[in-house]
Amino acid sequence: MRPPEPQERTAALSGRYLALRARKRLWLCLAVLLLLAAALAACCMGVADLTPSRLLSTWLPPLRPLLGSVPLTETEQNVLLMLRLPRVAIAVVAGAGLGCTGTVMQAITGNAMASPFTTGLSNAAALGAALVVLFGGFPVYLQESAMVLAAFFMTMLCAALVYGISSLRGLGPETLVLTGIALNYLFSAVNSSMQYIANEQQLPAIIHWTFGSLTGGSWRDIAIMALFLAVVYPLFASRAWAMNLMSANGDESAAALGVHVRNTRLVLGVGVAFLTASVVSFTGIIGFVGLVAPHIARFLMGGDHRYLLPFSALCGSILVLVADTVGRVAFSPTTLPVGIVVSYVGVPLFLYLILRERWGRA
């Protein structure tokens, strides 16, 4: 049997590449459909009886005779527009931001266990909020805004310390991770001290913020988070090939192929810090999404960051939205914070991925 000609091998490789690209695009489309379905379910599920047929009867009156459903009352429309839709929107934006920042952190550190919070950003944000609760002295109507600004400031301060200290050692991935872990423990210790000296009125506010919650998010908050995402995500996407080379070949090979490794790591790290700060400042700590969403995406999509980034964002949105809906509905009338529920949902899934990968190697 004659060996295949170069043209035949090229045609076969091209066919496999096109099939793989089509499969990745199919996964992206399926993820978008799943996100839309989860958003519709989140809008409908709850104490108020907001079924899809009633939504259609309200917004498309000509369909009422066919559907046979009663349109929403004015009160129910207010529940949908002022409570449930903002909650869905903030879950989608926050999940997308945490998902893609987790992917970038794993790429620039070369560590599959890295996440936006590996660098201590979460505990820094919690410390900023705790400082305002304990020592702020702000009027009630300014308390929330002051907590957001303080959390954002402390998050950026933590990022500046991590990258500043790491740059003294050449800004390598190991130095980034180790410096972040050290600062993470430091901020955690200071935050625990703040909780220890807080009184009975201050302590619940501090603890509730550290759990992570989507309650009370306004359209203004969502617009600010979406603006950060819209600015930072193109920065990530423009360096997808650089992340591919750094992840697959290491720093030296990536540099030999024309990637300015140190500059890329610094620029992407600053983008991660800004986007993470914009999310945790409004939602509190939702720490597990940035770890598990990239792994889910990589398991289904592979390591090409051109597709991995958007799919990680979609996986993060779905994970946060589903976790928030479960926490809101499963224990009604009590609402569990999304930061707690997302661990219940994400940990079994993450363990399954680890075991499946091990079984595949075996």
C-alpha positions in Angstrom: 0.0 0.0 0.0 1.5 3.3 -1.1 2.0 6.0 1.5 -0.3 9.0 1.2 0.9 11.9 -0.9 1.7 15.3 0.8 -1.4 16.8 -0.8 -3.6 14.0 0.6 -2.1 14.4 4.1 -2.7 18.2 3.9 -6.3 17.6 2.7 -6.9 15.1 5.6 -5.5 17.5 8.2 -7.6 20.4 6.7 -10.7 18.2 6.9 -10.0 17.4 10.6 -9.4 21.0 11.4 -12.6 22.1 9.8 -14.6 19.3 11.6 -13.0 20.3 14.9 -13.8 24.0 14.3 -17.4 23.1 13.5 -17.7 21.1 16.7 -16.4 24.0 18.8 -18.8 26.4 17.2 -21.6 23.9 17.8 -20.7 23.8 21.5 -20.7 27.6 21.6 -24.2 27.7 20.1 -25.4 25.0 22.6 -24.0 26.9 25.5 -25.8 30.1 24.4 -29.1 28.2 24.1 -28.5 26.7 27.6 -27.8 30.1 29.0 -31.0 31.5 27.5 -33.0 28.5 28.9 -31.5 29.0 32.3 -32.3 32.8 32.2 -35.9 32.0 31.3 -36.2 29.5 34.1 -34.7 32.0 36.6 -37.2 34.7 35.5 -40.1 32.3 35.9 -39.2 30.4 39.1 -40.1 31.8 42.4 -43.1 32.7 44.6 -44.8 34.7 41.9 -46.4 32.5 39.2 -44.5 33.8 36.1 -44.8 31.1 33.5 -43.4 31.4 30.0 -47.0 31.4 28.5 -48.0 34.3 30.8 -44.9 36.2 29.7 -45.8 35.7 26.1 -49.4 36.7 26.8 -48.2 39.9 28.4 -45.6 41.0 25.7 -47.4 39.5 22.7 -51.1 40.2 23.1 -52.1 38.6 19.7 -51.1 35.2 21.1 -53.4 35.3 24.1 -56.2 33.4 22.5 -53.8 30.6 21.4 -52.0 30.4 24.8 -55.1 30.7 27.0 -53.0 32.3 29.7 -53.7 35.3 31.9 -51.3 38.2 31.3 -49.1 39.4 34.2 -50.5 41.9 36.6 -48.8 45.2 37.2 -47.3 43.9 40.4 -46.0 40.8 38.7 -44.4 42.9 36.0 -42.6 45.0 38.6 -41.3 41.8 40.2 -40.0 40.7 36.8 -38.5 44.0 35.7 -37.2 45.2 39.1 -36.2 42.0 40.8 -35.7 39.0 38.7 -34.3 40.5 35.4 -31.6 42.5 37.2 -30.7 39.4 39.2 -30.4 37.3 36.0 -28.4 40.1 34.3 -25.9 40.4 37.2 -25.5 36.6 37.3 -24.7 36.5 33.6 -22.2 39.4 33.6 -20.5 38.3 36.9 -20.2 34.7 35.8 -18.8 35.7 32.4 -16.2 38.0 34.0 -15.1 35.4 36.5 -15.0 32.6 33.9 -12.8 34.3 31.4 -10.5 35.8 34.1 -10.0 32.3 35.5 -9.0 31.1 32.0 -6.5 33.9 31.6 -5.0 33.4 35.1 -4.4 29.7 34.3 -2.7 30.7 31.1 -0.4 33.3 32.4 0.6 31.3 35.5 0.8 27.9 33.8 -1.1 26.5 36.8 -4.4 24.6 36.2 -5.4 25.4 39.8 -5.0 29.2 39.5 -8.0 31.5 39.5 -8.6 35.2 39.9 -8.6 34.7 43.7 -5.2 32.9 43.7 -3.6 36.4 43.9 -5.6 37.2 47.0 -8.1 39.5 45.3 -11.2 38.1 47.0 -9.9 38.6 50.6 -8.6 42.0 49.7 -12.1 43.0 48.5 -13.6 41.6 51.7 -11.1 43.6 53.8 -12.1 46.8 52.0 -15.8 46.2 52.7 -15.1 45.3 56.3 -13.1 48.5 56.9 -16.0 50.6 55.7 -18.5 48.7 57.9 -16.2 49.1 61.0 -14.7 52.5 60.6 -16.5 54.2 57.7 -19.1 56.2 59.6 -21.0 56.8 56.4 -24.8 57.6 56.3 -27.0 54.6 55.4 -27.7 55.8 51.9 -23.9 56.0 51.2 -22.9 52.8 52.9 -23.3 50.5 50.0 -21.5 52.8 47.5 -18.6 53.2 50.0 -18.3 49.5 50.4 -18.1 49.0 46.6 -15.4 51.7 46.2 -13.4 50.4 49.2 -13.6 46.8 47.9 -12.5 47.9 44.4 -9.6 50.0 45.8 -8.3 47.2 48.0 -8.6 44.7 45.2 -6.5 46.9 42.9 -4.0 47.5 45.8 -3.6 43.8 46.2 -3.0 43.4 42.5 -0.4 46.2 42.5 1.4 44.5 45.4 1.4 41.1 43.7 2.7 42.3 40.4 5.1 44.8 42.0 6.7 42.1 44.2 6.7 39.6 41.4 8.4 42.0 39.0 11.4 42.1 41.4 12.0 38.5 40.6 11.3 38.7 36.8 7.5 38.4 36.9 7.6 34.6 36.5 4.5 32.5 36.9 5.7 30.7 40.1 6.4 34.1 41.7 3.0 35.4 40.8 1.3 32.4 42.4 3.4 32.3 45.6 3.1 36.0 46.1 -0.6 35.9 45.7 -1.0 33.0 48.1 1.1 34.8 50.7 -1.0 38.0 50.4 -4.2 35.9 50.3 -3.4 34.6 53.8 -2.4 38.0 55.0 -5.6 39.6 53.9 -7.6 36.7 55.3 -5.9 37.1 58.7 -6.7 40.8 58.8 -10.3 40.2 57.7 -10.7 37.6 60.4 -9.4 40.2 62.9 -12.0 42.7 61.6 -14.7 40.2 62.2 -13.4 39.4 65.7 -13.6 43.0 66.8 -16.9 43.8 65.1 -20.0 44.3 67.2 -23.3 42.4 66.9 -24.6 44.9 64.3 -21.5 45.1 62.1 -20.6 41.4 62.1 -23.6 40.1 60.0 -23.0 42.8 57.4 -19.4 41.7 57.0 -20.1 38.0 56.9 -23.0 38.4 54.4 -20.8 40.3 52.0 -18.1 37.6 52.1 -20.6 34.9 51.2 -21.3 36.5 47.8 -24.8 37.6 46.9 -26.7 38.9 43.9 -29.5 40.4 46.0 -30.0 44.1 45.5 -28.1 44.5 42.3 -29.3 47.5 40.3 -29.2 48.3 36.6 -26.5 50.8 37.3 -24.3 48.2 39.0 -24.9 45.8 36.0 -24.0 48.6 33.5 -20.7 49.3 35.3 -19.8 45.6 35.4 -20.7 45.2 31.8 -18.6 48.2 30.8 -15.5 46.6 32.4 -16.3 43.3 30.7 -16.7 45.0 27.3 -13.4 46.8 27.7 -11.3 44.0 29.1 -12.6 41.0 27.1 -11.2 42.3 23.8 -7.9 42.7 25.5 -7.9 39.0 26.4 -9.1 38.0 23.0 -6.4 39.9 21.2 -3.8 37.9 23.0 -5.3 34.5 22.5 -2.5 33.2 20.4 0.1 34.4 22.9 -1.8 32.5 25.6 -1.9 29.4 23.4 1.9 29.5 23.0 2.6 30.2 26.7 0.3 27.4 27.8 1.5 24.8 25.3 5.2 25.6 25.0 6.3 27.5 28.1 7.8 30.9 28.4 11.1 30.2 26.5 9.5 28.6 23.5 6.8 31.4 23.4 9.5 34.0 23.5 11.4 32.3 20.7 8.2 32.4 18.6 7.9 36.2 19.1 5.8 36.6 22.2 6.9 39.3 24.6 6.2 37.1 27.6 6.7 39.6 30.5 4.7 42.3 28.8 1.9 39.9 27.9 1.7 38.5 31.5 1.6 42.0 32.9 -1.0 43.4 30.6 -3.3 40.3 31.0 -2.7 40.4 34.8 -3.8 44.0 35.0 -6.9 43.1 32.9 -7.7 40.2 35.3 -7.4 42.6 38.3 -9.7 45.2 36.9 -12.4 42.8 35.7 -12.3 40.8 39.0 -12.4 43.9 41.1 -15.4 45.2 39.1 -17.3 41.9 39.8 -16.4 41.2 43.5 -17.0 44.8 44.4 -20.7 44.4 43.6 -21.4 40.8 44.3 -19.0 39.9 47.1 -16.9 36.7 46.9 -18.0 34.1 44.4 -14.7 32.2 44.4 -15.2 28.8 42.8 -16.4 30.0 39.4 -13.0 31.2 38.2 -11.6 27.8 38.9 -14.3 25.3 37.6 -15.6 27.2 34.6 -12.3 27.1 32.7 -11.9 23.4 33.4 -15.4 22.7 32.1 -14.7 24.8 29.0 -11.3 23.2 28.4 -12.8 19.7 28.8 -15.3 20.3 26.0 -13.5 22.9 23.9 -9.8 22.1 24.1 -6.9 24.5 24.8 -7.4 27.0 21.9 -8.0 30.3 23.7 -9.8 31.8 20.7 -12.7 29.4 21.6 -11.8 28.7 25.2 -12.3 32.3 26.4 -15.9 32.8 25.1 -16.9 29.3 26.2 -15.4 29.9 29.7 -17.5 33.1 29.9 -20.6 31.2 29.0 -19.9 28.4 31.4 -19.3 30.9 34.2 -22.6 32.6 33.4 -24.5 29.4 33.4 -22.9 28.2 36.6 -23.6 31.4 38.6 -27.2 31.7 37.2 -28.1 28.1 38.0 -26.5 28.3 41.4 -28.4 31.5 42.2 -31.7 30.0 41.0 -31.2 26.9 43.1 -30.3 29.0 46.2 -33.4 31.2 45.7 -35.9 28.5 45.0 -34.8 25.3 46.7 -34.9 26.8 50.2 -37.7 29.3 49.7 -38.6 31.6 51.4 -34.9 31.6 52.6 -32.4 32.6 50.0 -28.9 31.0 50.2 -26.1 33.3 49.0 -24.8 32.3 45.5 -21.2 32.1 46.8 -22.3 29.1 49.0 -24.5 27.4 46.4 -22.0 27.6 43.6 -19.6 25.5 45.7 -22.3 22.8 46.2 -22.9 22.8 42.4 -19.4 23.2 41.2 -17.4 20.9 43.5 -19.1 17.6 42.4 -18.7 18.7 38.8 -15.1 19.6 39.3 -14.4 16.2 41.0 -16.1 14.4 38.1 -13.9 16.2 35.6 -10.7 15.3 37.6 -11.8 11.6 37.9 -12.8 11.4 34.2 -9.4 12.8 33.2 -7.6 10.3 35.4 -9.8 7.4 34.0 -9.0 8.6 30.4 -5.3 8.5 31.1 -5.6 5.0 32.7 
